[in-house]
Amino acid sequence: MPVKFYSFKQALWPRSVRLTLAEKNITDIEVIEVNLAAGENFSPEYLRINKNATVPTLVNTDTKQILDDSTAITEYLDANYPGTELYSTSDMATITHWIKEAHSIDGFLLVFSPSDFVELEHKKAFVEGFFEGRVKALAEFIQQQDTPFYREKLQQTNSFLVAYKYPEQAQPLFDLHRAEWQKAELFLDQLEDQLVSGPYVVGVKYTAADVHVIPLLVHLKSIKGDVVFSGRPNLQQYLTRVSSRESFKLVYDA
């Protein structure tokens, strides 16, 4: 297959691409899993196609085109494959606005940082397990080729681990988490108001705005639980509605 999609099933933004693939019934793309917990995204091979070491990435081996963010990838898929139209010209400004708003929230920070000591203990095993695998991989890659990029990523990773290993040093991470959660709550409030206008983010039609908002909403719910829906009945109804779609089931029930 000439088009390859590099993903990690548990990661936030590859799910926007997966929802797009499912909505448009695209099956002739090779899906390659990149294990972030094992640091596979930092391998020299992967860095050759995505210098930022992020997922998702889409590669067209025929044209040599490489797309390394979910927004560009979903735009490409919608423009080049038949099926459900996700980028409606008449709604483009609103679609673009909500995609930008969703991507302004740092889902990585929220999932890996704690808001307080209670949350630190709750997340400790998961976070340490994830980051220790990453540290091991980075150390091996540094032995092969010691670069400023690897050193920077190792330092960033260790800053999280220090907070979990030494909770008395965790306050700066608590502050970062709380500030980001305040941003997320503002986004949720704005989305709650937007959903008054119809069953989907931009009204009566399911669009690319939904394939980007849905993963963030599910992600935030996995971190904060039902507090996401507290005082936000439209959000609760929205998630119930979109979770009944076949595309959602394919992405989240697989």
NUBALO-269604 format. One record per atom (N, C-alpha, C, CB): x, y negated, z; residue in one letter. Coordinates in pm, whole numbers, plus 32768, in hexadecimal, padded with zeros to 4 digits. Glycine has a CB too. Example, Ala and Ser with C-alpha at 12.3 -4.5 7.8 and 13.67 -1.06 7.14 Angstrom:
2
85278239830Ca;84CE81C2830Ca;8528814A830Ca;846B81BF8389a;850580E182C4s;8557806A82CAs;850A7FFD8313s;8580803C823Cs;
This chain:
254
805480788000m;800080008000m;80587F838000m;7FA18000807Am;803D7F257FA7p;80947EAF7F9Ep;80867E4D8011p;80787E687F1Ep;80147E52805Av;7FFE7DF480C8v;80097E3D814Dv;7F747DAF80BBv;805E7E0881A5k;80757E458228k;804E7DE18295k;810A7E718237k;80077E1482F8f;7FD87DC38368f;801B7DF583E7f;7F3C7DC78376f;80707DA18422y;80B77DC4849Ey;80657D928514y;81477D87849Fy;80477DED856Fs;7FE67DD085D9s;80137E0E865Cs;7F5A7E0485B3s;7FCC7DEC86C6f;7FD47E328747f;7F467E30877Cf;803D7DEE87ADf;7F087EA38788k;7E787EAB87A4k;7E4E7E5E881Fk;7E507F3A87B3k;7EA37E5D8886q;7E7D7E1C8903q;7E947D858901q;7ECB7E598974q;7ED77D52889Ba;7EF77CC38897a;7E7E7C71886Ba;7F6E7CA98839a;7E817BF2888El;7E0F7B9A8877l;7DF47B8087E3l;7E257B1888BDl;7E527B43879Cw;7E337B0F8717w;7E337B7486A6w;7E927AA586F7w;7E777BE686B1p;7E607C4C864Ap;7DCE7C778640p;7EB67CC58666p;7D837C6586ACr;7CF77C8D86A9r;7CA37C34864Dr;7CBD7C898736r;7CCC7BB88639s;7C877B6485D6s;7C967BA1854As;7CBF7AD485D8s;7D0E7BD1852Ev;7D267C1084ACv;7CD87C9384A2v;7DBC7C2A8497v;7CD87CE1850Dr;7C8E7D60850Br;7BF87D4984F7r;7CA67DAD858Er;7BC37CE38537l;7B357CC38522l;7B1B7C9C8491l;7B097C518581l;7B777C518457t;7B697C2A83CAt;7B6D7CA4836Ft;7BD87BC783A3t;7BCC7CFD8387l;7BD47D788338l;7B537DC78340l;7C4A7DCF8366l;7B1B7DCF83B9a;7AA07E1C83CDa;7A287DD8838Da;7A877E318461a;7A1D7D55839Ee;79AD7D0B8364e;79AB7D1482CCe;79B27C78838Fe;7A207D13828Fk;7A297D1581FDk;7A3E7DA281C7k;7A9B7CBC81CFk;7A417E048223n;7A517E9181FDn;7ACF7EA681A8n;79D57EC281B0n;7B3C7E6A81D6i;7BBC7E788190i;7C057EF281C8i;7C147DF781A1i;7C217F518172t;7C607FCE81A0t;7CE57FEA815At;7C028042818At;7D067F9D80F3d;7D7F7FB980A6d;7DF67F6680D4d;7D667FA18012d;7E007F548157i;7E717F0E8195i;7EAF7F6C81FCi;7E447E8781D7i;7F317F7881F8e;7F787FCE8257e;7F877F8482DDe;80047FF88220e;7F597FC38347v;7F637F8883CDv;7FD97FC78416v;7EDF7F9D841Ev;80357F738442i;80AD7FA28487i;80AC7F688515i;812F7F77843Bi;80AC7FC18578e;80AB7F958603e;81387F6F8632e;806F8002865De;81427EFC866Ev;81C07ECB86A8v;81AC7EC7873Fv;81E87E3C866Ev;81F17F1E8786n;81DC7F2A8817n;82237EB88861n;82107FB38849n;81D47E56888Al;820E7DE288D0l;82477E098958l;81A57D7588E1l;82087E698999a;82377E938A1Da;82C07ED68A16a;81D37EF38A5Da;82E07F0D89A2a;83647F4B898Ea;83C57EEB894Ba;83567FCB893Ca;83997E708934g;83F07E0C88F7g;840D7E228864g;846F7E078941g;83B87E70881Fe;83D17E8D8792e;83CB7E0F873Ce;836D7EF3875Ee;83847DA9876Bn;837B7D2C8720n;83FD7CDD8720n;830C7CD68758n;845C7D058775f;84DE7CC28779f;85497D0D8729f;850B7CB28808f;85247D7986EAs;85857DC6869Ds;85B77D738626s;85487E4B866Bs;86347D8585FDp;86667D3B8589p;86107D51850Dp;86F67D64856Bp;85D97DC984FFe;85867DE8848Ae;85077D928489e;85617E7D8489e;84C87D8584FEy;844D7D368502y;846B7CA184F7y;84007D538583y;84D97C758532l;84FC7BE7852Bl;85197BBA849Cl;85757BCB8583l;853C7C198446r;85547BF483BAr;84D37BCB8373r;85947C698370r;84617BFB83A4i;83E27BD38366i;83977B6C83BAi;838A7C4E834Fi;83B77B64843Bn;83777B008491n;83DE7AD084F7n;82F87B3B84D9n;841A7A5F84DAk;84887A2C852Ek;845A7A0485B9k;84C979B584EBk;83D579F485CCn;839F79CF864Fn;83827A4886A7n;8322797E863En;838D7AC0866Fa;83767B3C86BAa;82E67B4986EDa;83D57B45872Ea;82887B1286A2t;81FC7B1586CBt;81AB7B758673t;81BF7A8986C6t;81377B9986A3v;80D57BE08652v;80557B8D8655v;80BC7C738687v;800A7B8F85E6p;80177BE58570p;80747BAA8506p;7F8F7BFD8534p;80987C0284A8t;80DE7BDA842Et;80A17C2783BAt;81787BF38439t;80927BE58349l;80617C2682D0l;80CB7C168264l;7FD77BEA82A1l;80ED7C858223v;81537C8381BBv;811B7CBE813Bv;81D27CD181E8v;81257C7480CEn;81037CA88049n;81867CCC8005n;80B07C3F7FF4n;81A17D4D7FF9t;82227D797FC5t;822F7D607F2Ft;82377E0B7FE2t;81BF7D4D7EEAd;81C57D2F7E5Bd;81EE7C9E7E42d;813D7D4B7E19d;81AE7C437E89t;81C97BB47E74t;82347B7D7ED2t;81497B657E87t;825B7BCF7F36k;82BD7BA67F9Dk;82857B3B7FFAk;833D7B747F5Bk;82037B277FF9q;81C57AC48051q;81BD7AF980DFq;81397A9D801Eq;81E27AA58140i;81DC7ACA81CDi;818B7A618218i;826B7AD7820Ai;81277A8D8262l;80D57A3582B5l;80E67A618345l;803E7A378289l;81087A03839Dd;812A7A2B8426d;80D479EA8491d;81B97A0A8440d;805879C5846Ed;7FFA799E84D6d;7F6D79C784ACd;8000790484F2d;7F1879DE850Es;7E967A1A84F3s;7E3B79C084A0s;7E517A3C8574s;7E47793D84B0t;7DF378E28462t;7E1378EC83CEt;7E0678518493t;7E9378E683ACa;7EBB78F28320a;7E95797A82E7a;7F5278DB8312a;7EA079E18338i;7E807A688309i;7DEB7A7782EEi;7EAC7AD08370i;7D977A468348t;7D077A538331t;7CDC7A0082B8t;7CB87A2783ADt;7D1A798D82A3e;7CFD793D822Ce;7D24798981ADe;7D4878B58233e;7D9979C881B0y;7DC97A15813Dy;7D6B7A89811Ey;7E577A498158y;7D447AD28183l;7CEC7B45816Fl;7C657B1B8138l;7CD97B9281F2l;7C317AAC816Bd;7BAE7A7F813Cd;7BB57A5080ABd;7B7A7A0E8195d;7C247A148085a;7C3379E07FFDa;7C517A4C7F97a;7CA079777FF9a;7C8E7ABA7FC3n;7CC17B1D7F64n;7C767BA27F63n;7D4E7B377F81n;7C157BB17FBBy;7BCA7C2F7FC0y;7B357C137FBDy;7BEF7C80803Fy;7AE87C6B7F7Cp;7A567C5A7F79p;7A197C7B8001p;7A187CB27F0Cp;79987C68800Bg;79527C868088g;791F7C0780C9g;79AD7CD180E8g;78FF7C118148t;78C87BA18194t;791E7B248186t;78B97BC68227t;78E07AB5815Ee;79297A368156e;793479FA81E2e;78E279D180F4e;79B079E88210l;79C679B88298l;79EC7924829El;7A337A0A82D9l;7A1F78F08231y;7A427862822By;79E2781D81CAy;7AD6784E81FEy;796F77F781FDs;790A77B381ACs;793477238193s;788077B881F2s;793776FB8116t;7963767380F2t;791076088138t;795C7660805Bt;788F76208140s;783675BB817Bs;784C75A98211s;77A675E18162s;788376108252d;789A760B82E3d;792E76038307d;785C76848326d;798475E882A4m;7A1475F482B8m;7A48759E832Bm;7A5D75D1823Am;7A1975238336a;7A4C74CA839Fa;7A2D7501842Aa;7A0F743E838Fa;79B47534843Ct;798D756B84BEt;79D775EC84DBt;78F6758384C4t;79E476408475i;7A2F76BE8485i;7ABE76A084B0i;7A2D77108402i;7AFE76478468t;7B8A76248486t;7B9875EA8512t;7BBE75C0841Ft;7B397598853Ah;7B3D755C85C0h;7B3D75C7862Ch;7AC674FD85D4h;7AE276278622w;7AD6768B868Cw;7B4976EF868Cw;7A5376D5867Ew;7B7F770A8617i;7BF6775F8613i;7C6A7719865Ai;7C1C77828581i;7C7B769A863Dk;7CE5764B867Ck;7CD276458713k;7CEA75BD8643k;7C5776318740e;7C3B762B87CFe;7C5B76B08813e;7BA8760687E7e;7C34771E87D4a;7C4F77A2880Ea;7CE577BA881Ca;7C10781187B8a;7D30779387B6h;7DC077AB87B7h;7E0C77498810h;7DF777A4872Bh;7DC876E68843s;7E0A7688889Fs;7E1976C2892Bs;7DBD760588A6s;7DD477318946i;7DDB777289CAi;7E4B77D889C9i;7D5377B589EEi;7EA177D48A2Dd;7F1378308A36d;7EE778B18A79d;7F8977EF8A85d;7EB7790E8A28g;7E88798E8A5Dg;7EF779E18A9Ag;7E4579DC89F1g;7F7179D48A65f;7FE37A1D8A9Bf;7FFF79F28B2Bf;80607A078A44f;8004796F8B41l;801D793C8BC8l;7FB1796A8C29l;802578A28BC6l;7F3479638C00l;7EC779868C5Al;7EC77A198C81l;7E4279628C1Bl;7EEB7A708C24v;7EE67AFF8C45v;7F5F7B2A8C98v;7EDF7B518BC5v;7FD27AEB8C84f;804A7B198CC9f;806E7AC88D45f;80BD7B178C6Af;802E7A598D5As;80497A098DD2s;7FD67A168E35s;806079748DADs;7FF37A078EB7p;7F897A0B8F1Dp;7F60797E8F46p;7FB97A598F98p;7EE679738F79s;7EB778F18FAAs;7ED578DE903Es;7E2178E48F92s;7EEB794E9084d;7F0579489114d;7F4279CC9140d;7E8279299165d;7F5A79DB91C2f;7F9A7A5491F6f;7F437AD091E3f;7FBC7A429288f;7EC07AC091EFv;7E667B3391DDv;7E6F7B66914Dv;7DD47B0B91FFv;7E6A7B0B90EFe;7E727B339062e;7EFC7B699041e;7E507ABD9006e;7F627B359083l;7FEA7B68906El;7FF27BFB9091l;804E7B1790C1l;7FBB7C209103e;7FBE7CAD912De;7F6C7D0390CEe;7F8A7CBB91BCe;7EFC7CCC909Eh;7EA47D179043h;7EE97D338FBDh;7E227CC9902Ch;7F377CD38F8Ck;7F767CDF8F09k;80017D1C8F0Dk;7F7D7C588EC8k;803A7D288F83k;80C87D478F93k;80F57DC38F45k;80E67D5B9025k;80B17E338F56a;80DC7EB08F16a;80D87EA48E7Da;80857F258F44a;806C7E6A8E4Af;805D7E5B8DB9f;80C97E008D80f;7FD37E238D98f;80DC7D8C8DBEv;813A7D2A8D88v;81C97D5E8D91v;812E7CA58DD4v;81EE7D978E03e;82767DCA8E11e;82907E3B8DAFe;82907DF98EA0e;822E7E928D9Cg;823E7F008D3Cg;82537ECC8CAFg;81C57F5B8D40g;82037E6A8C89f;820E7E318C02f;82947DEB8BEDf;819B7DCE8BE8f;82B87D958C4Bf;832F7D438C37f;83B07D918C4Cf;832B7CCD8C94f;83AF7DF78C9Fe;842A7E458CB2e;844F7E908C33e;841A7EA78D27e;83E97EBF8BEAg;84047EFE8B69g;843D7E9A8B06g;83867F3D8B31g;840B7E228B0Dr;843A7DB78AB5r;84CA7D908AD7r;83DE7D3C8AC0r;84E97D878B59v;85727D658B84v;85D57DCE8B54v;85797D578C1Dv;85AD7E4C8B60k;86047EBA8B34k;86227EAE8A9Fk;85C37F438B53k;85BA7E948A51a;85CD7E8789C0a;86267E10899Ea;85457E7A8979a;860D7D9F89DFl;865C7D2789C4l;86EF7D3D89E8l;86257CB08A11l;87087D828A57a;87917D9D8A7Fa;87D97DF18A16a;87947DE58B07a;87927E5289DEe;87CC7EA78976e;87E87E5788F7e;87707F1D8956e;878B7DFF88D2f;87A07DAE885Af;88117D4A886Df;871F7D658834f;88207D1688E7i;888D7CB88905i;89147CFE88F8i;887D7C7D8992i;89197D7D891Eq;89967DC9890Eq;89BB7DD7887Bq;89897E53894Eq;89547DE58827q;896D7DF28797q;89917D6D8757q;88F37E2E8752q;894A7D038782q;89607C7E8749q;89327C1487AEq;89137C6D86C1q;89907BD987F1d;89727B76885Ad;89517AF08818d;89EA7B6788BEd;88D07ACB881At;88A57A4F87DAt;885F79F5883Ft;88487A6D8763t;885D79728827p;88137916887Fp;877F79398888p;88227887884Dp;8746796C881Bf;86B87992881Bf;869E7A018881f;868C79BF878Ef;86F07A69887Ey;86E07AD788DDy;86F47AA6896Dy;87427B4888BDy;87577A528981r;87727A1E8A08r;86FC79CD8A3Cr;87F279C88A08r;86C1797D89E4e;864E792B8A0Be;85D779838A32e;862678CC8998e;85BD79EA89E2k;854C7A4389FEk;85647A938A7Ek;85357AA38989k;85E07AB98A97l;86007B018B12l;85EC7AA78B8Bl;86917B358B0El;86147A2A8B81q;860279CB8BEEq;856E79B38C0Aq;864879468BCEq;851E79A38BA1q;848E798F8BB1q;844E7A078BF6q;844C79778B29q;84757A7D8BCCt;843D7AF78C06t;84627B038C98t;846E7B728BB9t;84DF7AE88CB8n;850C7AF28D43n;84C87A8C8D9Dn;85A37ADF8D4An;84A07A198D65s;845B79B58DB7s;83D579E98DE9s;844779348D66s;83937A3C8D99f;83177A7C8DC7f;83377AE68E30f;82CB7ABB8D4Ff;839A7B388E15l;83BA7BA58E72l;83E57B718EFAl;84287BFD8E37l;842F7B048EFEv;845B7ACA8F7Dv;83E47AA68FD4v;84B27A4E8F65v;837D7A6D8F98a;83067A448FE4a;82C07ABC9022a;82A579F88F8Ba;82BF7B2C8FDAy;827C7BA3900Ey;82D27BED9075y;82597C028F9Dy;83547BEC9061k;83AD7C3090C0k;83C27BDE913Fk;84337C4C907Dk;83BC7B599131y;83D37AFF91A2y;835F7A9C91A9y;845C7AB59195y;82EE7AC591E1p;82757A7191E1p;828979E6921Dp;82097AB6922Dp;82E979D89277e;8301795392B2e;833278EF9249e;8367795E9325e;835C792191D4q;838978CA9168q;831F78BA90FAq;840A7900912Dq;82A678E89114a;824078F090AAa;81EE78719098a;81E4796090C7a;81FB780F90F1q;81A3779A90EAq;81A577539061q;81CA77389154q;821A77409023p;821877008F9Ep;81C4774C8F38p;82A676F18F6Ap;81C877D28F41l;817878238EE4l;80E378188F06l;81A578B68EE8l;80C478128F88f;803877F98FB1f;800577778F73f;802C77F3904Df;805777108F7Bd;802E768C8F48d;8017768F8EB1d;809876228F6Bd;807076D48E6Al;806076E08DD9l;7FDF77298DB5l;80D877288D9Bl;7FC577958DFEh;7F4C77E38DE4h;7ECF77908DFCh;7F4A78618E3Bh;7ECC774B8E6Dr;7E5476FD8E90r;7E3B768E8E2Br;7E6376C18F1Dr;7EA5764E8DFDa;7E9575E38D99a;7E60761B8D16a;7F1B759B8D81a;7E9176908CF0e;7E6376CD8C72e;7DD376FE8C80e;7EBF77418C49e;7DB077308CF6w;7D27775D8D0Bw;7CC676E78D07w;7D1B77A88D90w;7CF076748D37q;7C9C75FC8D2Dq;7C8075DB8C9Aq;7CE075848D73q;7CE675E78C46k;7CD475D28BB6k;7C7276388B7Dk;7D5B75DA8B6Dk;7C8276B58BA8a;7C2A771F8B77a;7B9A77078BA1a;7C5A77A88BA9a;7B8676DA8C1De;7AFD76BF8C4Be;7ABD764D8BFDe;7AFE769D8CE0e;7B0B75E88BDBl;7AD7757B8B88l;7AAD75B08AFFl;7B40750B8B79l;7B0076068AC6f;7ADE76458A46f;7A5D76948A51f;7B5076A08A17f;7A4F76E28ABCl;79D677338AD0l;795A76DB8ADFl;79E6778D8B4Cl;7969766C8B26d;78F876108B36d;78CE75D48AAFd;791C759E8B99d;793175AF8A60q;7913757689DCq;78D475DF8981q;7994753F899Cq;7904765A898Al;78CB76C68939l;783C76E48965l;792177448944l;782376DF89E7e;779C76F28A1Ce;773C768C89DDe;779B76E58AB6e;7766761189D6d;771275A8899Bd;770175BE8905d;774F751E89B5d;776C75E888C2q;776675FE8831q;7703766B880Dq;77F1762187FCq;76F976D28861l;76A477458843l;760F77268850l;76C877B8889El;75ED76AF887Cv;75617685887Cv;752D767C87ECv;755175FC88C4v;75887661878Es;756076478703s;754276C586B3s;75CA75FA86BEs;7562773A86E9g;754777B3869Dg;7586782D86DCg;757677A48610g;757078A286A0p;75A1791F86DAp;7639793286CFp;755D79938699p;767778E98671y;770778F5865Ey;774A786C8671y;7728792E85D2y;77CD786A866Dv;781677F18692v;77F17779863Dv;78AB780A8689v;77DE778D85BAv;77BC771B8565v;7729771B853Bv;7814771A84E9v;76D8776B857Eg;7648776A855Fg;761177F48544g;762F771384E8g;75CE780584D2v;7586788284B8v;75DD78EA8473v;750C78668462v;765478C38446k;76A8791E83F9k;772779438445k;76CC78DF8373k;774879C48444y;77C479F6847Dy;783779CB8421y;77C17A92848Ey;789C7989845Bt;790A7952840At;799279718449t;78F978BA83F9t;79F9793A840Aa;7A8079478440a;7A8C790B84CBa;7AE5790683E4a;7A3978A984EBa;7A3A78718573a;7A1C78DF85D8a;79D377FE8580a;79C1793785B6d;799F79A58610d;7A117A0A861Dd;792079EC85E0d;7A537A2A85ADv;7ABC7A8F85B6v;7B357A5C8604v;7AE87ABA852Av;7B3C79D8861Ah;7BA779A2866Fh;7B77798786FEh;7BDF79228632h;7AFC7960870Dv;7AC779448794v;7AAD79C687E0v;7A4578F3878Av;7A7A7A2C879Di;7A587AA987E1i;7AD17AE5882Bi;7A227B0E877Ci;7B457AF687EAp;7BB67B308833p;7BDD7ADF88AFp;7C2C7B3C87D8p;7BD87A5A88A4l;7BFB7A088918l;7B957A1B8987l;7C04797488F2l;7B167A1F8965l;7AAD7A2F89CAl;7ABB7AB58A11l;7A237A24898Al;7AD17B1F89C6v;7AE57BA48A02v;7B637BA58A58v;7AEE7C118994v;7BCB7B648A27h;7C4B7B5B8A70h;7C387B148AF6h;7CB37B108A1Bh;7BF37AA48AF5l;7BDC7A598B71l;7B867AA88BD2l;7B9B79D28B53l;7B247AF08B9Ek;7ACF7B438BF4k;7B217BB38C34k;7A5B7B808BA3k;7B807BEB8BEAs;7BD47C558C22s;7C2D7C228C92s;7C297C958BB4s;7C4D7BA18C8Fi;7CA37B658CF5i;7C537B358D6Ei;7CF17AF18CBAi;7BE37AF18D54k;7B987AAE8DBEk;7B137AF08DE0k;7B7F7A208D98k;7AEA7B538D91g;7A6B7B968DAEg;79F37B408D8Bg;7A657BBC8E40g;79857B588DCFd;79077B158DADd;79037A828DD3d;78967B5C8DF0d;796B7A4F8E16v;796F79BF8E32v;797079708DAFv;79EC799C8E87v;799D79B08D44v;799C79728CBFv;790E79488C98v;79D679D18C56v;78AB79968CC6f;7820797C8C9Ef;77D179318D08f;77DB79FE8C7Ff;7811790F8D77s;77CA78CA8DE3s;779C78408DB4s;782578BD8E5Fs;7719782B8DB5g;76E277AD8D85g;76E9779C8CEFg;7729773C8DC6g;770578098CA8r;771178048C16r;76BF78748BD6r;77A7780E8BEBr;763B786D8BDEp;75E678D88BA9p;75F278EA8B13p;755678BD8BCBp;760D78808ACAn;761C788D8A38n;769578E38A14n;7628780389F7n;770078D48A61l;777879258A4Bl;775B79B88A64l;77EA78F68AA5l;771379D58AD0q;76F07A5F8AF0q;769D7A9D8A7Fq;76A27A658B75q;763A7A548A50q;75E57A8589E3q;76347A958962q;756F7A2689CEq;76907A3A894Cy;76E37A4088D3y;77387ABE88D2y;773D79C388CAy;777B7ADB8942l;77CF7B518946l;777D7BD08936l;781F7B5689C8l;77077BD38974t;76AD7C468963t;76887C5788D0t;762E7C3589BAt;766B7BE8888Fr;76417BEA8802r;76B17C1D87A7r;76147B5E87D5r;77287BE287B4v;77947C078758v;77CB7C928776v;78047BA0875Ev;77BE7CBE87F2s;77F27D438814s;779F7DB387D7s;77F77D5488AAs;77297D9187A4s;76D77DF68761s;76FC7E0686CEs;76437DD1876Ds;77507DAE869Ar;777B7DB7860Er;77DB7E2C85FCr;77BC7D3385E0r;77D57E698588e;782A7EDC856De;78BD7EB68572e;78097F1884E5e;78DE7E3D8545s;796A7E128546s;79A17E0C85D5s;79787D888503s;79517DDB8631f;797A7DD386BDf;79937E5F86F4f;790F7D8A8712f;79387EBB86D6k;79467F448707k;79C47F8586D0k;78CB7F9786E1k;79E27F6C8651l;7A597FA68615l;7AD97F718655l;7A5C7F898580l;7AD87EF3867Cv;7B507EB686B5v;7B5F7ED4874Av;7B4E7E20869Fv;7AF17ECD8793y;7AFA7ED78825y;7AD77F5F885Ey;7AA17E718862y;7A967FB38811d;7A7380388844d;7AD180A48811d;79E5805A881Ed;7B2A807D87B5a;7B8480E1877Aa;7BEE810D87DEa;7BC780A886FBa;
